[in-house]
């Protein structure tokens, strides 16, 4: 695909070994990087995307999967950004398989959190009848990143948040020793507290959440 080849060439030509080392270290050396800082990466990406707009639009899913097979983390970021823009409001029911694959592939907090809010969350707004089955499957999975995405998918839903579901997920995972699960519970509750602070406060006070989850949930709440 011309788009991917041009993107890889541009990123390679603008790579920076010093930045790449620091970026990889920040991500616990889980992925190699080209070492292109976010602003420059997005400028290059948008320029090449614009030059290949038709190809990307007509082959969105295939391009996303191909980019996700690459080693460099910047290409994974590009795949996620393409999906967010190209499929917004246009997700097919079967796209949940693609979304799940992205969550469990090259998994780390930076990709999973973005996918959870802007892709899984958007997909389930388009297909609300899929919420129960999808979130049950993800929440009961042995994969912690699917668990985390189930807890976080309603970030940004505000008044559309199903608080009963969020409470159920929080209780289901409240005993988890995984940092990323404890943090997700607190983050999701803290976000909903912007819409309904009393409900969150009451829930946290009567449930035995882990200290990290509790701290994160109540971070912006007053007890005066």
C-alpha positions, 0 to 999 in steps of 0.5 A: 500500500502506497500510504504505508510505504510513504509513511514508513519512509517519512518516519525513517527519514525523520527518526531521532535515535536519542528521542527513540531511546528516551521514548522506549524507556518511558514505555518500559522498553516494550516498543521501539520508536522512530523518536519523532515527537508528537507534533512533528509526527502528526504533521508528517502523518496528516500530510501523507494521509492527505496525499493518499486520502482515497486509499485510506478511506477505501481500505481503512480496516486493512491499513489499520491492521497492517500498521499494527503489525509494524514494530514502531510505536508511532505506526500504532498511534497512526493506526488508532488515529485513522480508525477514530476519524475514518469510522466515526459514526460508521462502525459495522457490528462486526467491527468489534472483532477488529477493536478487540484485536487492537486492544489485545495486540501491542497492549499498553496503557497508551494505546488501550486507553485511547482505544477504550474511549475513542473507539470502543466507546464510540462503537458502543454508542453506534451499536448500544445493543452490543453493550451488554454482550461486549462488556460482559465478555471483556470484563470476564476475560483473562486479559487485563487490557480487555478488563480495563477497556470495559471499565473505561469505555464510558469515559466522556459519556457524561450524562449518558453513562450507565452508572449501574454498569460502572458500579457493577464493573467496579465491584467485580474488579475491586479486589484486583491486585493489578495496578492498571485495573485499580487505576481504571476503576478510580479514573472512571469513577472520577470522570463520572463524578464530574457529572454526578459527584454525590452518586460517586461519593456515596458509592465509594464510601460504602464499597471496599475499593482498593486504596488506589481506586478510592483515592483516584475516584475521590480526588476532586470531591469535597467532603465539607 
